[in-house]
Amino acid sequence: MAKSIKKWLGLAATAAAAGTLVYQNRRQIIARLLKLSPPQTQFSTEPNIQITMPDGVILVADLYRPTGLGPAPTVLIRTPYGRKSLNQFFATLFAERGFNVLCQDVRGRFASEGHFEPYVNEAADGEATLAWIAEQSWSNGRTGMWGQSYVGFVQWAAASTGTPHLQALLPAITQANLGGPNDQGFMWLDRTLRWILLLEAMMDDSLPPWEKMGLSYYAPMQNERIAPGQTQLPLATADEAVLGHPQDFYQKWAQHYEPNDPYWQAVDLRRKVPKIGVPIHLVAGWYDIFLQGQLADYAALRAAGHDPHLTIGPWTHMAFPGMLAAVREGLAWFTAKLQGETRAIRPSPVQIYLQGADKWLNYESWPPPSQETPFYLQSLGQLATTLPATDSPPDHYRYDPAEPTPNLGGALLSIEAGPVDNRPLEARPDVLTYTTEPLTKPLTVIGHVRLRLYVRSSLEYTDFYGRLCDVAGDGRSLNVCDGLFRVQPGRGEPQPDGSLLVEVDMWATAYQFQPGHRLRLQVSSGAHPRISRNLGTGNPVMHATEMRVAHQTIYHDPAHPSALFLPLL
């Protein structure tokens, strides 16, 4: 990943310097390599443009203008990661194809004034920047926003204001409620620690360039720095364990770390999504950290009568092919919505990649029609479509938060994300596995996956985690999708015998299991440090330190038909 980014940063610098015949040839080569349409024009750059916000704070941006054109549509990129480097490269790709591009450092980052407090100022600053663009002589009055992750969230923020100066969005690998605690109250620990490290490393001029890039993108270097924070208690001090000092916005988060806290409600834009009528194309990844939320945003738009487009590829959050896909889809989307060439976009609103079969599928909407089929947990670690036997005894395991069940692969803010061999995890005594017989024909799963478990715990506060894996003939067990349910009083359905029925949202997938392969379900009580461990006390997640061991029971008999529900085609 680091080598790829260095390569493209070099191309970005070359593109910005532009003009020679060598560069002209390189532009054509880049277009072919990235499977883009040929460049239409050269461009000029106007750096360090100062844009004053309503409160007097000045934000700095660079403008890329296609040469030889009059007023043109504009693509706005607002970023906390620096308007130069990789964003500079992306900007040139749009500018070469007839779009003005304004790439802006958000408030408090790099050259922009003010204080950076994630999420808080993006709606007002985005709205003001869009109004400023509309007044410029080089703008034809049609503007779209593009970008990934936080650069995608700022699009939702600007659109949530109802601004009339926004005509198209392409938010990639992001969601409308980007920050804060999960709705169940746990913390996405690993990605939070990596993000605060990345934000600081990017602006630390005392670091040599190789170290700055390594701490921003290279997992082994990050792992060493964030390891102390992963085991730190209370979590309110994990920032200091990683950075060596408290981080002001992290400390504010620690003071407000409840899902319904007004601080987070103010920047949770989900309730505003249905009201956003701007044409939107969502680009997601099957192993992205925001897949669950992005699909919820899509569903909210559809329920409100909108017609969003959706692309889901085999990508993780840090995958460069996913970033390039967002560029390709963005060019097509803006060509149609800003330039009026409607034939630029594909006829099918939804396009998804079917993993295991290595092909793309087109649909009118998500999810496609399917037959939800239960796969029941059985005795002796079996998984089958038949109900378990009456004499199927329950399974037991012990979860100790002092030695938490680890996470392997999956949806991470790291190049270590994605499908990995889970056999080391499945060998642990605190992980149960249930496996089918080898398949005799392909099995295609497309849609949302859920797990219904009948459980009992020695504690009122605990977690149950499920993961679906594809077991190859050589024994490799590759993770497909997963999810966690946090138990506390009032959550789950109490049963007459004292057990509890819980339903785990295992997110979504499009995956074809091949003949000779087996499906495997893991059941455990954690995925540390991806998800903050449940200490078993019910004390506030950011301030708890006491730990309790949980003794867990998983039932699978006709009275307690625990099952994995798969949407089969």
C-alpha positions, -999 to 999 in steps of 0.1 A, spaced: 0 0 0 27 25 10 46 18 -23 15 23 -43 7 56 -26 43 68 -32 40 59 -68 7 79 -73 20 108 -52 48 111 -77 23 111 -106 3 138 -88 34 160 -85 41 155 -122 5 162 -131 5 195 -112 37 206 -128 24 198 -163 30 209 -198 57 189 -216 53 163 -243 65 137 -218 37 146 -195 12 145 -223 22 109 -230 21 101 -193 -15 114 -191 -26 90 -217 -7 61 -200 -23 70 -166 -58 70 -182 -52 35 -197 -38 21 -165 -67 35 -145 -93 25 -171 -104 61 -175 -116 80 -205 -88 99 -223 -80 134 -209 -98 161 -228 -78 191 -219 -49 205 -199 -55 225 -168 -41 254 -148 -37 256 -110 -44 285 -88 -30 276 -53 -37 290 -19 -70 306 -25 -85 320 7 -122 316 14 -137 334 44 -163 316 64 -192 335 80 -174 336 113 -143 351 98 -122 319 97 -102 316 65 -100 282 47 -74 276 21 -80 258 -12 -64 250 -46 -83 255 -78 -77 233 -109 -93 248 -140 -95 231 -174 -79 253 -201 -98 266 -231 -132 264 -214 -155 291 -202 -176 287 -170 -177 250 -162 -192 227 -136 -172 223 -104 -162 193 -82 -156 203 -46 -132 181 -24 -131 191 13 -105 171 32 -87 169 66 -59 149 50 -43 177 30 -53 192 -3 -19 182 -18 -5 147 -25 -32 120 -32 -60 145 -33 -40 166 -58 -37 135 -80 -75 129 -79 -82 165 -86 -61 164 -118 -81 135 -131 -113 155 -129 -98 187 -142 -84 169 -173 -119 159 -182 -136 193 -181 -144 200 -145 -132 228 -122 -119 212 -90 -117 231 -57 -97 211 -32 -100 226 3 -84 219 36 -111 218 62 -111 240 92 -80 236 114 -61 213 91 -29 222 72 -32 257 58 -68 265 69 -74 286 100 -94 276 130 -96 246 153 -103 211 139 -131 194 158 -142 164 138 -176 166 122 -188 198 141 -181 225 115 -185 207 83 -221 215 75 -217 253 79 -183 254 62 -194 232 33 -225 254 28 -204 286 28 -179 271 4 -206 261 -20 -221 295 -19 -187 311 -26 -182 288 -57 -216 298 -71 -204 334 -71 -172 328 -91 -169 337 -128 -154 303 -137 -184 284 -122 -214 277 -144 -236 272 -113 -235 234 -112 -214 218 -84 -209 183 -72 -189 169 -42 -167 139 -43 -145 120 -18 -141 91 5 -144 84 42 -143 117 61 -142 134 26 -175 116 20 -191 126 53 -185 163 46 -208 158 15 -236 146 37 -229 175 60 -231 202 33 -262 186 17 -280 184 50 -281 222 51 -305 223 21 -281 245 1 -293 252 -34 -258 252 -48 -253 214 -48 -263 193 -78 -246 159 -73 -228 138 -46 -205 108 -47 -198 98 -11 -175 67 -11 -168 43 18 -185 66 43 -218 71 61 -240 98 74 -231 92 111 -194 88 108 -183 95 144 -191 86 179 -202 55 197 -219 26 180 -257 26 185 -251 -4 209 -227 17 229 -194 0 221 -164 18 206 -147 10 173 -114 10 191 -89 0 165 -101 24 138 -104 52 163 -69 49 175 -55 45 139 -74 76 129 -62 99 156 -26 87 149 -30 93 112 -44 128 118 -15 138 140 13 121 119 1 138 87 8 173 103 39 164 123 66 183 104 93 169 127 88 134 112 108 124 81 85 119 51 89 81 52 79 79 88 50 103 83 37 81 55 43 49 75 24 61 105 -5 73 82 -8 42 60 15 13 69 -1 -11 94 31 -26 110 43 9 119 9 18 132 5 -14 151 35 -6 173 23 29 181 -14 20 188 -7 -13 208 -5 5 242 -39 22 235 -56 -11 226 -50 -24 261 -53 9 280 -80 13 306 -99 34 310 -103 40 273 -106 78 280 -68 77 283 -61 56 252 -52 87 232 -24 96 256 -11 60 254 -9 63 216 1 99 210 20 106 242 -4 134 251 -41 139 254 -60 148 222 -85 175 228 -113 162 206 -108 127 219 -112 140 254 -144 157 244 -156 124 230 -148 107 263 -170 132 281 -200 125 258 -196 88 249 -233 78 249 -251 73 216 -280 96 226 -257 124 239 -267 158 223 -231 162 212 -233 133 189 -269 138 179 -259 172 165 -235 155 140 -255 124 133 -270 132 99 -291 100 95 -323 117 103 -316 143 75 -307 117 48 -344 112 36 -347 149 30 -317 151 7 -329 152 -29 -295 157 -46 -286 129 -70 -264 105 -51 -241 77 -61 -228 56 -31 -196 36 -36 -189 10 -9 -167 -20 -2 -176 -55 11 -149 -52 37 -152 -15 44 -156 -2 80 -187 19 70 -205 -7 48 -233 -12 74 -240 25 77 -237 32 40 -263 5 32 -286 20 58 -282 54 41 -291 38 8 -322 22 23 -332 55 39 -330 73 5 -350 46 -12 -377 46 15 -380 84 10 -387 79 -27 -352 88 -40 -333 69 -67 -297 66 -55 -271 46 -74 -250 21 -55 -217 3 -63 -202 -23 -40 -168 -38 -48 -145 -63 -31 -126 -35 -14 -114 -26 21 -113 10 34 -76 15 24 -77 -4 -9 -64 18 -38 -85 0 -64 -116 11 -45 -104 47 -45 -99 45 -83 -133 30 -87 -147 60 -69 -129 82 -94 -143 63 -124 -178 63 -110 -175 100 -100 -164 110 -136 -194 92 -150 -218 105 -124 -207 142 -127 -206 139 -165 -243 130 -164 -255 151 -135 -233 183 -140 -226 182 -177 -259 168 -188 -246 137 -207 -270 112 -193 -256 83 -213 -224 85 -193 -240 65 -164 -248 28 -166 -284 17 -170 -286 -3 -138 -287 17 -106 -270 -10 -85 -238 -28 -94 -222 -53 -70 -192 -76 -71 -200 -113 -65 -170 -126 -44 -160 -162 -51 -173 -160 -86 -152 -130 -97 -180 -111 -116 -201 -80 -114 -239 -82 -112 -264 -55 -120 -297 -48 -102 -325 -22 -101 -322 -20 -63 -305 -34 -32 -309 -60 -19 -321 -82 -48 -349 -107 -43 -337 -138 -24 -349 -167 -3 -338 -163 33 -327 -198 45 -319 -208 81 -287 -229 87 -292 -243 122 -265 -248 148 -262 -285 157 -243 -307 182 -207 -316 175 -201 -283 158 -223 -290 128 -243 -265 107 -272 -277 86 -306 -266 71 -324 -292 92 -336 -285 127 -313 -298 155 -321 -330 173 -340 -330 206 -310 -343 225 -286 -317 212 -268 -304 243 -258 -267 246 -222 -255 241 -202 -235 266 -172 -212 267 -156 -188 290 -149 -152 279 -122 -133 299 -119 -96 290 -84 -96 305 -74 -120 276 -100 -109 250 -109 -129 219 -89 -112 192 -100 -100 158 -84 -112 125 -90 -93 93 -124 -81 83 -135 -44 82 -105 -25 95 -89 9 89 -58 -8 79 -41 -27 50 -45 -58 72 -83 -57 65 -102 -81 44 -104 -119 42 -77 -138 61 -72 -173 74 -92 -176 106 -78 -210 117 -57 -195 145 -88 -178 159 -109 -209 155 -84 -230 176 -91 -208 207 -112 -223 235 -133 -191 236 -145 -195 200 -171 -220 190 -174 -231 153 -203 -248 134 -195 -261 100 -216 -275 71 -208 -306 50 -189 -299 18 -211 -283 -8 -220 -303 -39 -229 -272 -60 -223 -234 -58 -242 -215 -31 -248 -178 -38 -255 -155 -9 -265 -119 -17 -280 -96 9 -281 -90 46 -270 -118 69 -283 -123 104 -278 -147 133 -304 -156 159 -289 -171 190 -305 -186 221 -280 -178 248 -274 -176 285 -246 -157 303 -234 -155 339 -234 -117 334 -260 -91 326 -236 -72 304 -218 -92 277 -213 -96 240 -221 -122 214 -202 -121 181 -209 -141 149 -187 -145 118 -194 -164 86 -164 -180 69 -157 -199 37 -137 -231 44 -117 -242 14 -107 -278 6 -72 -272 21 -88 -261 54 -83 -223 50 -112 -205 67 -117 -170 51 -140 -145 68 -169 -133 47 -190 -111 71 -196 -106 108 -213 -86 135 -218 -82 173 -247 -79 197 -242 -62 230 -263 -76 258 -275 -54 286 -308 -53 306 -336 -46 282 -318 -59 251 -327 -93 237 -359 -113 241 -361 -132 274 -374 -167 271 -396 -186 296 -367 -209 306 -344 -180 314 -324 -180 282 -322 -150 260 -328 -147 222 -305 -122 205 -302 -113 169 -268 -104 155 -267 -81 125 -238 -97 105 -239 -69 79 -242 -78 42 -223 -97 15 -224 -110 -21 -205 -142 -20 -206 -175 -39 -194 -206 -20 -179 -231 -44 -184 -269 -46 -162 -287 -21 -161 -257 2 -179 -255 35 -197 -228 54 -185 -221 89 -200 -200 116 -179 -187 145 -196 -177 178 -176 -159 204 -179 -128 227 -154 -104 212 -133 -91 183 -106 -71 201 -93 -45 194 -115 -39 164 -144 -36 189 -138 -24 224 -140 -54 248 -170 -57 270 -157 -56 306 -189 -72 319 -198 -45 344 -221 -21 325 -200 8 336 -195 36 310 -174 23 281 -148 52 282 -143 51 320 -147 15 331 -117 -4 345 -131 -33 364 -133 -66 345 -155 -97 350 -153 -131 334 -184 -143 315 -195 -179 313 -215 -183 281 -240 -209 269 -252 -214 233 -284 -235 229 -293 -254 197 -323 -277 201 -359 -276 188 -370 -254 216 -340 -231 210 -333 -232 172 -303 -210 170 -297 -203 133 -277 -184 107 -301 -168 82 -286 -165 47 -303 -147 17 -298 -173 -11 -303 -168 -48 
